[in-house]
């Protein structure tokens, strides 16, 4: 399944990297370069093949690929030489030098394809490993694709390493390309890496692509845990309409997936965000009926959105329900309510809540003091507010 063909933002899987566009016009430049440089190092008839190999490797290891190519050219005096293994040795030694000119290196690769000897599996693996090592991952994708088109298969280890590095860099579009390659070879990345990709896609609002990744994994018979589909559900609730989120929620249920507290919390977030209180509280009731107890985060989300619209009384009722259900509110929950009580100047409730915070053994933080200071300022008690602000500082 090509991820690029199923989204509104097309991802060009076979796009050549910027550097590689420079080589589309290469015809015989590399071959000419070899011939021109042969005058620098003439090979006498008695020069042995092994001596030329050593000379070539020495030049490559010193970072001079031009002189290394001259030594390769001199090998033509030996029947059947140079071989692809000589080229592979030169590429390997050139990487080891630490002074790689990638324009020159890709010139060599293009010349091998056009004039021979044809690159073999070792050529591709050497190029690919080197590119990954130095972080030229987009070029690595190109070489991996070239390798497959030439009839060779990159290893799971190499592709997985490239996939991880791209994820660490936040390059989710390129990561999709590597995943496409891996799945085409029946290579399944670890759940941790897939989770990282789906999270990354959802973070940049590429929700459809994240959904396609999930479908592709299911198509491969992979077990997909809540860690993989919950980020998609959350992204739908945050960035799209609730209908899409609810449809995805229902689709998961029909597929036999078991929703957990984070699944329901995502829906509750979406309902609360759009002030759909009946639906939010119905969802709270439903998750309890399913044996999934709301967490302090679940309740705090509803409390936060209630306080945002000034409905602090409903938030206080929910706080009481939390106690009844054995779900202890944390300081974040209390601070949200305290802030709104201070905005409304409700002195009695403020005192009661501060007392509860103290009885629970919670230590007021900067947000607690900030909420109290804001409330006292609003009531004109400047001196008390100053003292509270000094505590924060």
C-alpha positions in Angstrom: 0.0 0.0 0.0 1.5 3.3 -1.1 0.9 5.9 1.6 1.4 8.7 -0.9 -1.7 7.8 -2.9 -4.3 7.9 -0.2 -3.9 11.4 1.3 -4.7 14.9 0.3 -1.0 15.8 0.6 0.9 13.6 -1.9 4.2 12.2 -0.8 6.4 11.5 -3.8 7.8 8.1 -3.0 10.2 8.1 -6.0 11.3 11.7 -5.7 15.1 12.0 -6.3 16.9 13.9 -3.6 18.2 17.4 -4.3 21.8 16.3 -4.5 21.0 13.5 -6.9 19.4 15.8 -9.4 22.9 16.9 -10.1 23.7 13.5 -11.6 20.9 13.2 -14.1 23.0 15.0 -16.6 26.1 12.9 -16.0 27.0 10.9 -19.1 30.7 10.1 -19.3 32.1 12.7 -16.9 33.2 10.1 -14.4 34.8 8.0 -17.1 36.6 11.0 -18.5 37.8 12.0 -15.0 39.3 8.5 -14.6 41.1 8.7 -18.0 42.4 12.2 -17.3 43.7 11.3 -13.9 45.5 8.2 -15.3 48.4 10.4 -16.3 49.0 11.2 -12.7 49.7 7.5 -11.9 51.0 5.5 -14.8 51.1 1.8 -14.3 54.1 -0.1 -15.6 53.5 -3.6 -17.1 55.2 -5.1 -14.1 53.0 -3.3 -11.6 51.0 -6.0 -10.0 47.2 -6.0 -9.5 47.7 -6.3 -5.7 50.0 -3.2 -5.7 47.3 -1.2 -7.6 44.7 -2.4 -5.1 46.8 -1.1 -2.2 47.5 2.2 -4.0 43.8 2.6 -4.7 42.8 1.9 -1.1 45.5 4.2 0.2 44.3 7.1 -1.9 40.6 6.4 -1.1 41.4 6.2 2.7 43.2 9.6 2.4 40.1 11.2 0.9 41.4 11.5 -2.7 38.8 9.7 -4.8 40.3 11.1 -8.0 43.7 9.4 -7.4 41.9 6.3 -6.3 40.0 6.3 -9.6 43.3 6.7 -11.5 44.6 3.5 -9.8 41.3 1.7 -10.7 41.8 2.9 -14.3 45.4 1.5 -14.3 43.9 -1.9 -13.4 42.5 -2.2 -16.9 46.0 -3.4 -17.9 45.1 -6.6 -16.0 42.6 -8.8 -17.8 39.1 -8.8 -16.1 40.0 -5.9 -13.9 38.8 -3.7 -12.1 35.9 -5.7 -10.7 32.9 -4.5 -8.8 34.7 -5.6 -5.6 37.5 -3.2 -6.4 35.0 -0.4 -6.6 33.3 -1.5 -3.4 36.7 -1.5 -1.7 37.3 2.0 -2.9 33.9 3.2 -1.7 34.4 1.6 1.7 37.9 3.1 2.1 36.6 6.5 1.0 33.9 6.5 3.7 36.6 5.5 6.2 38.6 8.6 5.3 36.0 10.9 6.9 36.4 13.4 4.0 33.7 12.3 1.6 32.6 14.5 -1.3 29.2 13.1 -2.0 29.0 14.7 -5.4 32.1 12.6 -6.4 30.8 9.5 -4.7 27.5 9.6 -6.5 29.3 10.3 -9.8 31.1 7.0 -9.2 27.8 5.2 -8.5 26.1 6.6 -11.6 29.2 5.7 -13.8 29.1 2.2 -12.5 25.4 1.9 -13.5 26.1 3.3 -17.0 29.5 1.8 -17.9 30.1 -1.0 -15.5 30.9 -2.9 -13.5 27.3 -3.0 -12.3 26.7 -2.3 -8.6 26.1 -5.5 -6.6 24.5 -6.0 -3.2 27.7 -5.1 -1.4 27.9 -1.8 -3.3 24.4 -0.8 -2.3 24.9 -1.9 1.3 28.2 0.0 1.6 26.6 3.1 0.2 23.5 2.8 2.3 25.3 2.1 5.6 27.6 5.0 5.0 24.8 7.4 4.2 22.9 6.4 7.3 26.0 6.8 9.4 26.6 10.4 8.3 22.9 11.3 8.5 22.2 11.7 4.8 19.0 9.9 5.2 17.1 11.2 2.2 19.9 10.1 -0.1 19.8 6.8 1.8 16.1 6.4 0.8 17.1 6.9 -2.8 19.8 4.2 -2.6 17.5 1.8 -0.9 15.0 2.3 -3.7 17.7 1.9 -6.3 18.8 -1.3 -4.6 15.4 -2.9 -4.8 15.0 -1.8 -8.4 18.3 -3.5 -9.2 17.0 -6.8 -7.7 18.7 -6.7 -4.3 17.0 -6.4 -0.9 18.1 -4.1 1.9 18.2 -5.8 5.3 15.6 -5.3 8.0 18.4 -3.9 10.3 19.5 -1.2 7.9 16.0 0.0 7.0 14.9 -0.1 10.7 18.0 2.0 11.6 17.1 4.5 8.9 13.4 4.5 10.1 14.4 5.2 13.7 16.8 8.0 12.7 14.2 9.8 10.6 11.7 9.5 13.5 14.2 11.0 15.9 14.6 13.9 13.5 10.9 14.4 13.2 11.0 13.7 9.5 7.6 11.9 9.4 7.0 12.2 5.6 10.4 10.5 4.9 9.6 8.0 7.6 6.4 7.1 5.7 8.5 6.4 2.6 10.8 4.0 4.5 7.8 2.3 6.1 6.4 1.8 2.6 9.6 0.2 1.6 9.7 -2.0 4.7 6.1 -3.2 4.4 6.7 -4.0 0.7 9.4 -6.4 1.8 7.2 -7.7 4.7 9.4 -6.1 7.3 7.4 -5.0 10.3 8.9 -2.2 12.5 8.6 -2.5 16.2 5.4 -1.2 17.9 7.5 1.5 19.6 8.7 2.9 16.2 5.2 2.7 14.7 3.8 4.4 17.7 6.4 7.2 17.2 5.4 7.6 13.5 1.7 7.7 14.3 2.3 10.2 17.1 4.5 12.3 14.8 1.9 12.3 12.0 -0.9 13.2 14.3 1.2 16.0 15.8 1.5 17.7 12.4 -2.2 17.0 11.6 -1.5 14.3 9.0 -4.3 12.3 10.5 -5.3 10.6 7.3 -1.8 9.3 6.7 -1.7 8.0 10.3 -5.0 6.1 9.6 -3.5 4.6 6.5 -0.5 3.4 8.5 -2.9 1.7 10.9 -4.8 0.1 8.0 -1.6 -1.1 6.4 -0.5 -2.8 9.6 -3.9 -4.5 10.0 -3.6 -5.6 6.4 -0.3 -7.3 7.3 -2.0 -9.1 10.1 -0.3 -7.1 12.8 -1.8 -6.7 16.3 -2.5 -3.0 16.9 -2.8 -2.0 20.5 -4.5 1.1 21.9 -1.1 2.8 21.9 -1.4 2.9 18.1 -5.0 4.0 17.5 -5.5 6.3 20.5 -3.3 9.0 19.1 -5.4 9.1 16.0 -8.6 9.3 18.1 -7.1 12.2 20.1 -6.0 14.0 16.9 -9.5 13.7 15.4 -11.0 15.1 18.7 -8.4 18.0 18.8 -8.2 19.0 15.1 -11.3 17.8 13.4 -15.0 17.5 14.1 -16.5 15.1 16.7 -18.4 13.2 14.0 -15.1 11.9 12.5 -13.8 10.9 16.0 -17.1 9.2 16.9 -17.1 7.3 13.5 -13.5 6.1 14.1 -14.3 5.2 17.7 -17.3 3.1 16.4 -15.2 1.5 13.6 -12.6 0.4 16.2 -15.3 -1.1 18.3 -16.7 -3.1 15.4 -13.2 -4.4 14.6 -13.0 -5.8 18.0 -10.7 -3.3 19.6 -11.2 -2.7 23.3 -11.3 0.9 24.3 -9.4 2.0 27.4 -9.6 5.1 29.6 -7.6 7.2 27.1 -9.9 6.3 24.3 -13.0 7.5 26.2 -11.1 10.5 27.5 -10.3 11.6 23.9 -14.0 11.6 23.1 -14.9 13.5 26.3 -12.2 16.0 25.4 -13.8 16.6 22.0 -17.3 16.9 23.5 -16.2 19.3 26.2 -14.2 21.4 23.8 -17.3 22.1 21.8 -19.5 22.6 24.9 -21.5 19.4 24.2 -22.0 18.8 27.9 -24.8 16.2 27.6 -22.7 14.1 25.3 -19.6 14.5 27.5 -21.4 13.4 30.7 -23.1 10.6 28.7 -19.7 9.4 27.6 -18.5 9.4 31.3 -21.5 7.3 32.2 -20.9 4.9 29.2 -17.3 4.3 30.1 -18.2 3.5 33.7 -20.8 1.0 32.4 -18.1 -0.6 30.3 -16.0 -1.1 33.4 -13.6 1.6 32.5 -13.2 4.0 35.4 -12.5 7.7 34.5 -9.1 8.9 35.5 -8.2 12.1 37.2 -7.2 13.4 33.8 -10.6 12.6 32.4 -12.4 14.5 35.1 -9.9 17.4 35.0 -10.6 17.9 31.3 -14.3 18.3 31.9 -13.6 20.6 34.9 -11.3 22.8 32.9 -13.8 23.3 30.0 -16.6 23.9 32.5 -14.5 26.6 34.3 -13.6 28.1 30.9 -17.3 29.0 30.4 -17.7 30.1 34.1 -19.7 27.0 35.1 -17.8 26.5 38.3 -20.9 25.1 40.2 -21.0 22.2 37.8 -17.2 21.8 38.2 -17.7 21.6 42.0 -20.4 19.0 41.6 -17.9 17.0 39.4 -15.3 17.4 42.1 -17.7 15.9 44.6 -18.4 13.0 42.3 -14.7 12.3 42.0 -14.5 11.9 45.7 -17.5 9.6 45.7 -15.9 7.4 43.0 -12.7 7.2 44.9 -10.8 9.3 42.3 -8.6 11.8 44.2 -8.3 15.1 42.5 -4.8 16.4 42.1 -3.5 19.9 42.5 -4.1 20.7 38.8 -7.8 20.0 39.3 -8.0 22.2 42.4 -6.0 25.0 40.8 -8.4 25.2 37.8 -11.4 25.5 40.1 -9.7 27.8 42.5 -8.8 30.1 39.6 -12.4 30.4 38.5 -13.7 30.9 42.0 -11.2 33.7 42.4 -12.4 35.3 39.2 -15.9 35.2 40.5 -14.9 36.5 43.9 -16.6 33.6 45.8 -14.8 33.9 49.1 -16.5 31.2 51.0 -15.9 28.5 48.4 -12.3 29.7 48.0 -11.6 29.2 51.7 -13.3 25.8 51.7 -11.2 24.7 48.8 -8.0 25.9 50.2 -8.8 24.0 53.4 -9.5 20.8 51.4 -6.2 21.2 49.6 -4.4 21.5 52.9 -6.3 18.5 54.4 -5.3 16.4 51.4 -1.6 17.1 52.1 -1.1 18.9 48.8 1.4 21.7 48.7 0.2 24.9 46.9 2.4 25.7 43.9 2.9 28.9 41.9 -0.3 28.4 40.1 -2.3 28.1 43.4 -0.8 31.3 44.7 -1.3 33.0 41.3 -5.0 32.1 41.3 -5.4 33.4 44.8 -3.5 36.6 44.1 -5.6 37.3 41.0 -8.8 36.8 43.1 -7.7 39.1 45.9 -6.6 41.8 43.5 -10.0 41.6 41.9 -11.6 42.3 45.3 -9.2 45.2 45.9 -7.1 43.6 48.6 -3.8 44.7 47.2 -1.7 44.0 50.3 -2.7 40.4 50.5 -2.2 40.0 46.8 1.3 41.4 47.0 2.2 38.9 49.8 0.9 36.0 47.7 2.8 37.2 44.6 6.0 37.5 46.7 5.6 33.8 47.6 5.6 32.9 43.9 8.7 35.0 43.3 
